[in-house]
Amino acid sequence: MDTMRDRFVTTTTELLDEDPRLAVVLAEISCDGFRAAARAHPGRVVNVGIREQLLIGAGAGMALTGMRPVIHTFASFLVERPFEQVKLDLGHQAAGAVLVSAGASYDWPAGGFTHMSPGDVALLDTLDGWTVHVPGHPDEAEALLRHAVVGKDRVYVRLSLQSNSLGRPVTGKGFLTVRRGSAGVVVAVGPMLDNVLAATEGLDVTVLYATTVRPFDADGLGEAVGAGATADVVVVEPCLAGTSAGAAGDALAALPHRVLGLGVARAELRRYGRMEEHLTAHGLDPRGLRTRIDAFLRP
C-alpha cells in the first residue's frame, strides 16, 4: 500500500492537470515527486527552498491573486516554524489555502524533535476559521484533499505514515459511527482507529471515527452519547493529548459529563527510537489504550 504522502503527490499531480487555479508551493520536501508536474505546469509548481516563512507568504500571495495554493512540507516546518505567517499572511488577510503536512507527531523519530509536531493542531486551534482533516488511510487522504482544493477556505490536511488497515468513506464533515454501545463513547481520530478498535474489543462502548476534527462534530457526539443523564467520552488523537477535549466538553455543555483526552504526552522523549516505540511510550498502542479506557470507564 502506498503512504498518505505518496497518495498526496499522485493526487495533486492529477489535480494540477484538472484545475488551472491550483498551484503547489514546496520547501524542498517532496520536490522529487513533483518534478514531472513542474515540467508540465511551469509557474504552478514552485520550490522556495528551505525558507518556510516564504513558503507561507508565497502561497498567501498566490491566494490573493485568485489561485488555490497547496502548501506542503513537514508539519513542524509548515505550522510551527512559520506560525506568524500562517496567522497573518493567511488568517489576517482572509486568504484561502490548503496546507498539507507530512511527518505528523513522530513519523521519523531519527530526525529528532525538530521533525516532530504533536502540537500542530492545538496551535492552529488558536486561530479562527481553519478546517482540519486527519485522515487515517491513503484513500481517505485522497478524498479529503480533493474535497479541500475545490473551496476557498483555509484547510489543514495532516498526513502520517501510520495508517489504519481499511479506508472508510469520508466526506469532510461529521464523524462516522463504527461500533455502538451503551457504556461510553470513544472518539478515534484518524490513524488511531485500528488501535482503538483493538483496545475496545469486548467493551460496551460506541466508537466514533473522526477524520475531520475542525469543525468538531458536536451534533454527532451528542447523538452518540444519547439521552442519558450523564456522558463519559474518551478522545484518542495522534497529536497532543487533550487537543480536542475542550471541543468535546463544549459539545456536551448542557449535560453532566466526563472527558478523557488521550494522545501524545507533553513530556519529550529524547531517545527517539521507532514510531511503534513512541506509540507504546505514549500509551497509544492497544494495550495502553485498553488500560486507560478501562480505568476511566470503570473507576
Buried (B, 14 or more C-beta within 10 A) or exposed (E): EBBBBBBBBBBBBEBBEEBEBBBBBBBBBBBEBBEEBBEEBEEBBBBBEEBBBBBBBBBBBBBEEEBBBBBBBBBBBBBBBBBEBBBBBBBEEEBBBBBBBBBBBBBBBEBEBEBBBBBBBBBBBEBEEBBBBBBBBBBBBBBBBBBBBEEEEBBBBBBBBBBBEEBBEBEBEBBBBBBEBEEBBBBBBBBBBBBBBEBBEEBEBBBBBBBBBBEBBBEBBBBBBEEEEEBBBBBBBBBBBBBBBBBBBEBBEEEEBBBBBBBBBEEEBEEBEEBEBBBBBBBBBBEBBBEBBEEBBEE
